[in-house]
């Protein structure tokens, strides 16, 4: 995505159309679009030809961008789990790992980054009906691996609004749910995590369209991305007008939900009842 955004900036600065750029590398306009969105791999020859078309002659600048192209083609650690993942999900894992800020609304269950191992196993078994135990355990292992990023030294900011429904809907037995609630209380005290609960008592709210995630990145060239997961696919929205609507919805959810301290008290109350 970073390389694609830089190539787009160079093309637009020179006033070159996607069609002309595609012609220069023996490809279509749509391929240029996919390259600029970071959704295809990069051939060194294509990047070299585009840089020449865009008038980039400085050897240091060319070398830097070509090095970025090589890095872009290196498979991430999560690709070793591709046999148990839906085709659209590895892209999200890569974005999640690169983000400096994750803003989330979740309604069906506790977000994967905050799930305990036992809760995650119950969620995966429910979602992968008929899957063998080995596949279930690999999916759980991936989820636990993703969570390491949230507690690492350079962890991203994680702001989440959990609908109360996600906390009351049981996955696993009573002990599993108690463990999950206790884990949420502990994680909510981490300095990089802001956890709020949207209570049933509030009634209708701005999260009526369902769960979503907004990912923001440290590189100024990268636009925010909204991730929407569906039953058989996922959507990645990066148009400014789309992102703005989801940002507005999340701000309203945060404003209408109890603050982090009050939400933690709500979690403690649910733990006592469980």
C-alpha positions in Angstrom: 0.0 0.0 0.0 2.8 2.4 0.8 4.6 1.7 -2.5 1.3 1.9 -4.4 0.4 5.3 -2.8 3.8 6.7 -3.7 3.5 5.5 -7.3 0.0 7.1 -7.5 1.4 10.4 -6.1 4.2 10.4 -8.7 1.8 9.6 -11.5 -0.7 12.3 -10.6 2.1 14.9 -10.1 3.2 14.3 -13.7 -0.4 14.4 -15.0 -0.2 10.9 -16.4 -3.4 8.8 -16.7 -3.7 5.3 -15.4 -4.3 4.2 -19.0 -1.0 5.6 -20.1 0.8 4.2 -17.1 -0.7 0.8 -17.9 0.4 1.0 -21.6 4.0 1.7 -20.5 4.2 -1.6 -18.6 2.1 -3.7 -21.1 -0.8 -3.8 -18.7 -4.4 -2.5 -18.3 -5.6 0.6 -16.5 -7.2 -1.7 -13.9 -3.9 -3.2 -13.0 -2.4 0.2 -12.3 -5.4 0.9 -10.1 -4.7 -2.4 -8.2 -1.0 -1.6 -7.9 -1.7 1.8 -6.5 -4.1 0.3 -3.9 -1.4 -2.3 -3.0 -3.6 -5.2 -3.9 -1.2 -7.0 -6.3 2.4 -8.1 -6.2 5.0 -5.9 -7.9 7.4 -6.9 -10.7 10.7 -5.1 -10.5 10.6 -4.4 -14.2 7.2 -2.8 -14.0 8.2 -0.5 -11.1 11.4 0.4 -13.0 9.4 1.3 -16.1 6.9 3.3 -14.2 9.7 5.3 -12.4 11.2 6.0 -15.8 7.8 7.2 -17.1 7.4 9.4 -14.1 10.8 11.0 -14.6 12.5 9.6 -11.5 16.1 9.5 -12.5 17.8 10.0 -9.1 19.5 6.7 -8.3 18.9 6.9 -4.6 15.2 7.6 -4.9 14.9 4.8 -7.5 16.8 2.4 -5.2 14.6 3.2 -2.3 11.3 2.5 -4.2 12.7 -0.6 -5.8 13.7 -1.9 -2.3 10.2 -1.2 -1.2 8.9 -3.3 -4.1 11.0 -6.2 -3.0 9.8 -5.9 0.6 6.2 -5.7 -0.6 6.5 -9.1 -2.3 7.8 -10.9 0.9 5.1 -13.1 2.4 4.1 -12.1 5.9 4.2 -14.6 8.8 0.4 -15.1 8.6 0.7 -16.7 5.1 1.7 -20.0 6.7 -1.9 -20.1 8.0 -3.5 -19.6 4.6 -4.8 -23.1 4.5 -7.3 -22.4 7.3 -8.1 -18.8 6.4 -10.7 -17.4 4.0 -9.1 -15.8 1.0 -9.8 -12.2 2.0 -8.5 -12.4 5.5 -4.7 -12.4 5.1 -5.0 -8.9 3.6 -6.6 -7.8 6.8 -4.0 -9.4 9.1 -1.3 -7.6 7.1 -3.1 -4.2 7.5 -3.7 -4.9 11.2 -0.1 -5.5 11.8 0.9 -2.3 10.0 -1.6 0.0 11.6 -0.7 2.5 14.4 -4.4 3.0 15.3 -7.3 0.5 15.3 -10.8 1.8 15.9 -13.4 -0.9 16.2 -17.1 -1.5 16.8 -18.1 -5.1 17.5 -21.5 -6.6 18.2 -21.5 -10.4 17.6 -18.6 -11.4 19.9 -15.5 -10.1 21.6 -12.9 -8.8 19.0 -10.3 -11.4 18.1 -7.4 -9.2 19.5 -9.1 -9.4 23.0 -10.2 -13.0 23.1 -8.9 -15.6 25.5 -7.6 -18.8 24.1 -10.7 -20.8 25.4 -13.1 -18.2 24.1 -11.4 -18.0 20.7 -11.6 -21.8 20.4 -15.3 -21.7 21.1 -15.8 -18.9 18.5 -13.7 -20.8 15.9 -15.6 -24.0 16.4 -18.9 -22.3 16.0 -17.7 -20.6 12.8 -15.9 -23.6 11.3 -18.6 -26.3 11.7 -17.3 -29.7 10.5 -13.6 -28.6 10.6 -11.1 -31.0 12.1 -9.5 -30.3 15.5 -6.1 -29.5 13.9 -7.6 -26.8 11.7 -9.5 -25.3 14.7 -6.2 -25.2 16.7 -4.3 -23.6 13.8 -7.0 -20.8 13.5 -6.8 -20.3 17.3 -3.0 -20.2 17.1 -3.2 -17.4 14.4 -5.5 -15.4 16.6 -3.1 -15.7 19.6 -0.2 -14.7 17.3 -2.1 -11.6 16.2 -2.6 -10.6 19.8 1.1 -10.3 20.4 1.1 -7.1 18.3 -1.3 -5.5 20.8 1.1 -5.9 23.8 4.4 -5.4 21.9 6.8 -2.5 22.7 5.5 -0.5 19.7 1.9 -1.6 20.1 -0.9 0.3 18.2 -3.6 2.3 19.9 -6.7 0.2 20.1 -10.0 1.9 20.6 -13.0 -0.4 20.8 -16.7 -0.1 21.5 -18.2 -3.5 22.4 -21.9 -3.9 22.2 -23.3 -5.4 25.4 -24.7 -8.2 23.2 -21.2 -9.4 22.6 -20.6 -9.8 26.3 -23.8 -11.6 27.1 -23.9 -14.0 24.2 -22.2 -17.1 25.5 -19.3 -18.8 23.7 -18.2 -21.8 25.7 -19.3 -22.6 29.2 -19.6 -20.4 32.2 -16.0 -20.7 33.1 -14.9 -19.6 29.6 -17.2 -16.5 29.7 -15.9 -15.6 33.2 -12.4 -15.9 32.0 -13.1 -13.7 29.0 -14.7 -11.0 31.1 -11.8 -11.0 33.5 -9.4 -10.7 30.6 -11.3 -7.8 29.1 -11.1 -6.0 32.5 -7.3 -6.5 32.6 -6.7 -5.6 29.0 -8.8 -2.4 29.3 -6.3 -1.1 31.9 -3.4 -1.2 29.3 -2.4 2.4 28.3 -2.8 1.7 24.6 -6.3 0.3 24.9 -9.5 2.3 25.2 -12.5 -0.1 25.8 -16.1 1.1 26.0 -19.3 -0.9 26.3 -22.5 0.2 24.5 -25.2 -0.9 27.0 -28.6 -2.3 26.0 -30.2 0.5 28.0 -29.1 3.1 25.5 -31.4 1.8 22.8 -30.8 2.5 19.1 -27.3 4.0 18.2 -25.0 4.8 15.3 -23.7 1.2 15.0 -26.9 0.0 13.4 -25.1 -1.2 10.2 -23.0 -3.8 12.1 -19.4 -4.3 13.1 -16.6 -2.4 11.4 -12.9 -1.6 11.9 -11.0 1.6 10.9 -7.3 1.2 10.4 -4.9 4.1 10.4 -1.2 3.9 9.5 1.9 5.8 10.6 2.9 6.7 7.0 1.4 10.0 6.0 1.0 8.7 2.4 -1.4 6.0 3.5 -5.1 6.7 3.7 -7.3 5.1 6.4 -9.0 1.9 5.5 -12.4 0.6 6.7 -12.7 -3.2 7.0 -16.2 -4.7 6.7 -16.4 -8.5 7.0 -19.2 -10.4 5.3 -20.2 -14.0 5.2 -18.3 -14.9 2.0 -16.0 -11.9 1.5 -14.8 -8.6 2.9 -14.8 -5.0 1.8 -11.9 -2.6 2.2 -13.0 1.0 1.8 -10.5 3.8 1.5 -12.4 6.6 -0.2 -12.3 9.6 2.1 -16.0 10.1 2.0 -16.6 6.5 3.1 -14.0 6.6 5.8 -15.5 9.8 7.2 -18.9 8.3 7.6 -17.5 5.4 9.6 -15.4 7.8 11.7 -18.5 9.8 12.5 -20.4 6.7 13.5 -17.6 5.6 15.8 -17.3 9.0 17.4 -21.0 8.9 18.1 -20.7 5.4 19.6 -17.8 6.6 21.8 -19.8 9.7 22.9 -23.0 7.7 23.6 -21.2 4.8 25.5 -20.0 5.0 29.1 -16.4 6.0 29.4 -13.6 3.5 29.9 -13.8 3.6 33.7 -17.6 3.2 33.7 -17.4 0.5 31.1 -14.9 -1.4 33.3 -17.4 -1.2 36.1 -20.0 -2.6 33.8 -17.7 -5.5 33.0 -17.2 -6.2 36.7 -20.9 -6.2 37.2 -21.3 -8.8 34.4 -18.5 -10.9 35.9 -20.3 -11.0 39.3 -23.5 -12.1 37.5 -21.9 -14.8 35.5 
